[in-house]
């Protein structure tokens, strides 16, 4: 990016939940409440059994300390008196809970840790031949604590049997929002800890764990209260749903690139309210450059300085991050690789490369590997038009295995002509986005300063690295429009960003959307117009405009059919950044990153009708903000969609 301005049964059951004696204060264990931060159970939970003619229902239940449930024993034979016991103790006791002659079980009021008990009903006339057991899981109330993120709580609850936990939360005990469900750490059970995120700052919330055990028993924890803190400053967001329109449900994730003192990654609801932020300690030139939600609920982010800056200028502080890292919702770094570490690993494997900065894009693959994008400078003597020595900045891709070890390297200098440079040489390629094709396991790489998107023979790290095709002006494809050849060069994309597949197909014949920034667009006259940041008060140049093209790519025929080319006009010209994506409802979302009044993000129908719009204009003392990428996510959790438009 170029800048020049500023995260089993049918039951016969009567269950009465007697309120637990401790309030759900939500920050620390209440008086007399044992901590649930313990190792998982050492053995599996008990299994309900049935012998002879007697059966019991329900066979599996989960309740809290002090709560009651009614068990019903039935027999298919001759009825008779029943003997009830808990863990082999007739009638039970205060330590394991008590059961009366009618099968009403009361859990102990205090337990050291969540535990299972076995309640047995036996015919008094044949207790070893006619009996049935029920397993009751007594679950200690959860504990809610603050995290390093003022809008994120950590909710922990210990299960004495295997199962899953999710957390409902909201401003009242009606809740309304939910996290995803997470399993116990072992097949015996154990502690489940969930980070609860998606709350407004400086606000009171209620939350409650929902438990589903593998044996079918369910449990709802007591209510806990939690008050969020003061979040860091973010770009002011103005958002609106257009009258009569229904946007794709979810939240917006914003990646602010300027001004740098704002939180560089934050989430809002569709009304623009801030729900989550990510901040870090680094150098003043560090920027979050892109993000990817991971299947484990974390985010993959890249933090480094701009690739267009040269470390030889001597301004790089010692605390520059220059790393690709995985973070959780609390902002903790789970793992990372720094450029120094990567260069050492490359040298150890015999690669004669010294990379400079991670930039723009890092992605996780389905096999758990990462592919990272980095700058690589190479010096050439006496290039045509450049006498003497010229240091040219190209790009390198590195595939990192699950242990962050490089196992495949691609170098732009090995595959492209250094003398082709339509824009901003010697910043030669300036790649800015990377997309994996699941259909054929290859990579698409957007090269801004070549005005090309190229396809690389990757094959999950087993490919040759050869460029299979080049999409764009002077590339390998014939542009089509309305079924006819379109030879107007202005209809191609230039200085592009933010590519994505529009649809499920990713090879053969597929659709591709992107942000066409348009900085160095060629026109039918042969003129190449160079466009940059508009100066304050200057008139809009009608030849400086940005679009969102949607192209149908036919790889075999080498054609690119222009299905759509949304052009809001020169007033929304974005000289860098941006992205385009297709949403679950079929609409498109496009981010015009850097118009003079701040970013403009729109959800559009396929007919280009605006459904929703978000802007980050100047507000008070805060300047207009540029948003490198903006994505619509279902929520902050994989597989979960929040349907509220305003939280």
N, C-alpha and C positions, 0 to 999 in steps of 0.2 A: 504494500500500500504506500501511496505517496501522500504526505501530509505537509501542508504549509500553513496550518492554523491550529488554534487552541484545542447469581445456582437449584332292638334295630328295629329302626324298629318303630312300630306304632306303640306308643307308651301309654300304660295306664298309670298316670303320674299326677300327683299334685305337689308342686314345688313352691314352697314359700320362702322367699329370700328375706330373712330377718336382717335389717340393716346392721352392717358391721360397726363395731364400737368406735372405730377410729375415723376421724375426718380425713377426706382426701386432700390434704393440704398441698401435696404435689411437689414439695421441694426436698424434704428429708423424711426419714421414717418417723412415724408418729410414736408417742409414748408406748413402750411395751411391744413395739412392732419390730420383729427381727429383720435384719438386712437380708436382701435376697441376692446378694452378690456372692454366689457360691459356685463351686465346680458342678458339672452335670451329675445326675445320679449315676452311681457306679454300676447299676444293673437295670434291666428292663422293668417296666411296671407290671403289677399282677394282671392276670387274665381271668375274666369272669368264667365260671364253670357251672354246669348243671348236671346233677346226678339223679337218676331215678325219675320219679314223677313230678318233682317239684321244679318250678321255674320262678324267676324273679324279674321284675321290671321296675325301673330301667336297669339294664346290666351295667351301664357306664354313666356316670354323672360327674359334674364338676361344680363345686360350691366354694364359698369363702369361709374363713374361720367364723364360727358362731352361727352360721347359716344352717337351715334345716331342709330336708327333703323327705318325701314319703315314698317308701318302697313297698311294692305289692307282691306278695308271694302267692302263687296259685299252684294247684296240683291237678293232675289228670286222673289221680287215683282216689283212694278213700281219704277224705279230709280228716285232719287231726290237729292237735295242738302243735304250735310252732315254737322252736327255740331260736332266739335271735342273739347274735354275737358280733363283736367288732374285733378283727385281728385275733380271733380265737378267745376273746374275753366275753363271757356271758354278759349281755347288756352293755358292754363297753365300759369306759371310764373317762375321766377328765382329760387324759392324755391322748386318747385315740378317738374320742367322741362317744356318744351314747345312743342306744337304740332301744325303743320300748317294744312292748308286746304287739303293737300294731304296725311295726316297721317304720316308725318315725325316727329318722336319724338326725342327730344334732352334732355338727362338727365342733371340735374343741375351740374354745375362745382364743387360745394362743398357741401358736406352733412356731418352732424355731425356723422351719423352712417348709415350703410347699411340699406336700407329701401325699401318698396314696394310702387309703385304708381299704380293707376287704370286709364287707358286711355279709354275714351268712345267715340264711334262714334254713332251718332243718326241721324235719318232722320229729317230734319228741319220741315217737314210737320206733323210729329207725334213723337216727341222726347221721349214721355213716353211710346210709344207702340212699336216702331221699333228702337231698339238700341242694341248694343253689347259692351262688355268691354274686355279689355286685361290687364293682370297683368304684370307689368315690375318690376323686382327685380333689384335695383341699388346696386351694391356690391362694397364696399370700398376696395381698394387695400390692400393686406395682409401686414403683418409686419414680418420681419425675424430678429431674434436676436441670439446671441451666447448662448451656454449652458456651463455647467461645463466640457463638453467633447470637446476637441479641434477639433474633426472631426464631430460634430453633431450640426446642426442648429435647431432652433424652428421656425416653420412657422405658424402664426396665421391669420385667416381670419374669418370675421363675416358674417353670412348668415341671411338675413331677412325672410327666409322661410326654411322649413326642406329640407335636402339634404345631400350629401356626398362630401367630399373633398379628393383628392389625390394630390401629388406634383411630378411634373417632375423635374429632376435635371441632371446636367452633366457639363462638362468643357466648353461647348459652348451652344448657344441658340438652338442647335439641341437636347439638353438634352440627352435622351437615356436611363435613368434609371427612375424608379418611385417608390414611396412609395405605401403602400396599401391605400384604401379609408376608411375614418372615418366619421361617421354620426354626425350631429348636436346634441347638448346635449339634446334638447327637440323637441317635435313635432311642435313647433313654429319656430324653427331655433336656432340661437345662434352662439357663437364662437367655431370654430374648431381649435385645435392646434395640429400640427403634428411635431414630431421630425424627421428631415431629416438626415439619416445616410447612410454611404456607400461611403464616399468621401476620397480621398487621403489627407494626411497631407500637410500643407504648400502650398495649391493650391487654385486657383480661380475657382469658380463655378457659374453657373446660375441656377435659379430655378423658377418655375411658378406653381401656384395652378390650378388644373382643378376641376371645380365644376359641379355637376349634381344635380339639384333640384328635389324633388319628383314630381313636376308638369311637369317635362320633359325638362325644360329650362336648357341650359348649358352655362358655362362661363369660360373663361380663364383669369386669373389674368395677370397683367403686369409682365414683367421679373424683377427678383431681383438678385443682385449679392451678393456673400458671399465668404469670404476667410477663409479657415480652418487654424487651428493653428498647433503647433508642437506636435505630439503625443508622448507618453512615449516610452521608449525602449521596444522592443519586441524581441523574438527569431528571428534571421535571417532565412528567409525561402528561400530555393532553390526549384523551382517547374518547372516541364516541362510536356508538353503533348507529348506523344510518336508519332512518325511519322505515319500519316495516321489514327490516332485514334480520336475519338470524345467523350470526357468525358461528364458525366452528368452535365448539366448547373447548376451554382450556385456559392456559395462561401464556403470557408473552415473556420470552427470555431475551434480554437486551444486553448487547456487548458494546459498551461505550468505549470509543477510542479517543475522543476529545470531548471535553477537557479531561486531562489526566488525573485531576484531583478528585473527580467523582468516582464512586464505586464502579468498577469497570465491568462487572457482571451482576445483573440483578433481574428479578422476576416481578411481574405485576399481574394483576387480574386484568380483564378486558376494559375495566374502567380506569386503569392507570394507577391503582393503589399498589404500593410496593409490598411484596410478600416475602422476599428473600434477597440477600445480597452476599457477594463474596468480596472480601478484601484481603490484602496480604502486605507484608513488609518487604519492600524492594527499593530499587533506585528510581529516581524521578523519570527516567526514560523507559522503565518497564511498562509493558502493556499486555493485558490479556488479549490474545489474538485467536479468537475462535473457541468453541466448546462443543463437546459431544456428550449427550447423555449416555451412560453405560448401562448394560443390562443388570448390573449389581446395585443400581441406584446411585452410583457416584457419577462424577463428571470428569471427562478428560479435557484438560485445558493446556494451552501453551502460553507461557509468560516469557517475554523477551523484548528487546528493543526492535525498532523498525528495521527491516532488512535493507532499506534504502540508506540507512546511516552507516558510516564507516568507522570501525573501531580504531582505525589509524588516526582519527582526529584527536584522540587522547582524552575524550570526555567520559569514557566509560568508567563509572564508579566501581569500587570493589564489591558493592552489594548488588550489582546487576544479577538478576536471577538466571535468565537464559536457560530455561528448563521446560520440559514437558512433564506435567504432573497429573496424578489422579487425586481428586479431592472428594470428601464426603459433604453432606449437607451442612455440617457444622463448620466447614472450611478447613478441616484438618487435612494435611497432605498424607495420603495413604502410601503412595510411592511416587518416585520421580526419577528422571534421568537428566543430568545437567549436560551442557555441551562439553565441558571438560571431561566428564566421565565417558561420553560417547567417543570423543576423540581418542582417549586412551584405549577404549575397546577396539576401535577401528585400527589403530596402530598395532595392537597386539595380534590382530588377525591379518596383518600384512597389507592393509589398505594404505596407500600413499596419499592420504587426504587429511587436511586440517580444515574442518568446517568452522564457520564463524557464528552464525546465529540460527536458532530455530525461528521459523517465521510462518505466520498465516494459517498453517493447517497441520494437524496431527489427528490420525484416526485409529480407532481400534477395529480390528478385523474379526470376523466370526470365529476364527481359530484362536483368538486371544492375543495374537500378535499386534504390534503397533506399526504403522508406517508414519514416519516423521519427515518433514520438509525442512531443509536447511540451506543456507547460502554457502557458496564455495567460490572464492576468488582465484582467478588464474591470469597470469601476466603473459601478454603477447607483444612481440616487437613489430612495429611498422604495419599495423593493420591498414587497409585501404581507407584513406581519409584521416587516419590517426597516426601521424609519424611518431617515432620514438616508442617508448614502452607504455602499454595500456593495461591496466588491471581491470579485467572483465569479471563481473559478478554473475555467476550462474547458479544453478540449483542442483541439489543432490537429494535423492530419496533413500531412506534407510528403513529396512524392515527389521524390527526388533522382536525377538521371541519373548516368551512369557517371563524369562529371566532378564529382560532388557539387554540381551546380547544381539549384536548385529548379525544377520545371516543372509542379507541380500542388499546390494547397493546399486543405485542407478545414478549416473552422472550425466547431466545435460550436455556437457562438452563432448561426450562420446557419441552423441546422436543428432546434434543440430549444428547448422552452419553459423559460426560466430559472426560472420559478415552479414547476416540478415538481422537487422535491428531497426524495426520501424518506429521505436519509441524509446527515448530516454537512455540510450547507450551512454556509458558502458554498464549501466544496470540492465543487463542484457535480457534476461528471461522474466524475472520478477514473478515467479509463480505464486498463486495466491489461494488455490483451493484444490482439494484432492478428494476424489470419490471412488469408492470400491464398487465394482460390478459383481454382484453375487452370481449372476448367470454364467459368466465365463472366468471369474476370478482375476480379472485384469483391473487396471487403474486408469481413471481419467484424471488428467492434470491440466488445470487452467493456467496458462502462461500469459499474464497481462501484457507484458511488453513485446510479445510476439503476436498478440491478437488471435491466439490459437487456443483451442482445447485439444490436447493430444491424448491418444489411447496408447498405453504402454503394455507390452506383453509381460505380465507379472506372474500369473498362474500361481498365486499364493507363495511367491518367493522361489518358484522353480522356473520362471520364464526367462527368456533371453534378454529382456529389457528393450527390445527393438520397438520403435515407434510404429504402430500398426496403421494409424492414420492421423491426419491433422485437420481439424475442423475450424473453419474461419476463412477470412479473405486470403487469397493466394494459397489455400490449402488443397485438400484432396476431394472436396465435395462440391457438387453443383447445387446452388441454392435454387429452390423451387417456391413458387407462390401461386396459389389457385391452379395447380397442376401444370404450370408453365415455368420455363427457366426464368429466373430473376437475375439479371446480370448487372443490376444496380449495386455497386459495392457498398453504398450507404446502408443497405438493408442487412448487411452482416453486423456482427457485434465487434466492439473495439474496447480495449483496456478493461475487459470483463472481470467480474467477481461472482462468487456464490452460486456455483452450479449444483443442480440436483436432478435426479430422475423424477419425471412426472409420470407415475404409473408403476406397475409391478415389473414390467420387462426392462432389462438393463443391457441387452445385447441383441444383435440381429436387427430388428425394427423396434425402436423405442423412442420415447419422448424425453426431451431434455429442456429444462428451464434454467435461466440465469439472469444476472444483472449485467446489462450492456451499458457500461459507463459512457462510452463514446468519446473519450479524450482525443483520439487521433483518427477520427473517422474519415474515410475516403468517400468522395462523391463521384457521380457519373461524369463530371467534368474532368476528372483526374486529379482534382485538388484534394490535398490532405489538410484538414483543418485541425489545428492544435488547440485544445480547450483545457483550461485549468480552473482554478478557483476564481469565481467571479468577484471582482473588486466591489466594495460597498458603494452603492449608488449607481453602478454601471448598468447599462441597458442589457437585457437578455439577448444573447446571440442565437438566432434561430437555427444555426448550424451546430450549436452545442446543446445536445439533448441526450437523455438517458432513456433506455427502454427496457422492458422485460420481454424478450423473445421466448417463445416456446417452439422448439424445433422437433420435427419427427425425423429421426435419423434412420436411414436404410444403409446398413454397413456394406452389404453386398453390392447394391446399386450405386453406392457413393453419392447419395442424394440427401439433402437436408431441406425438408419442406417447412416453410415458415407458417405454423398454425396460428400464431398470435404474435403480436409485437406491440404490446401496450406502451403507449407514449403519452405521458401526462403533459408534456410540453417543456420548453427550455427553462421555465421557472423552477422545475424540479431536477434540473441537471445536477448529477452527483459525480464529482470528479474522481472519487475513489470509493471503495467499500460497497457494501450492499450484498443482497442475496435474494433468491427466489425459491419458493417451495410450493408443492401442491399439498393441500390440506385433506384431511380425511373425508370431508363432505364434497370434495371435488373442486372447491374454490382454490384460488391461487393467493399466496401472500408474497408481497414484494417489499423490500427495504431499499428505499432511496436514501443512502447513508448520509450524504453531505451536501444537500442544498444549502444555500446561504442562510436560510432561516432555521436550520436544524433538520434532523432526519424526518422523513415521512414514510410511514409504514402503512400499507393498505392490504386488506383482504378484498379480493375481487372475485366476482363470479366469472365463469368462462366467457361471458359476454362483456367483461370489463366493467361491470357495475360495482361501485364501491359498496362493500358491506360493512366494513369496520375500518377505522383509521386511527393511528396513533402518531403523535408528533412529539419531538423533544425540542421545543423552541426556547429562546431566552426567557427567563422568568426572574424578575427582581434583579439581584446581583449575579445570577447564574447565566452564563452565556449559552447560546444555542449549542446543542450537543450532537455529535456525529455518532452513529451506531453502526459499527463494522458489520455485524450480523444480527438479525432479529429472527427468532424462530417461535412458532406456536407449538407449545408442548401441551399434552393432555393434563399434566400436573407436574409436581416435582418427583413423582414416583412412577417407575415403569409399569405400564399396563393399566394405570388409573387415570380416569378423566374426570376432572371437576367441572360441573355444569353451570355453576354460578358465574355470572358475568361480573358481579361486583361483590367483593368480600367485606 
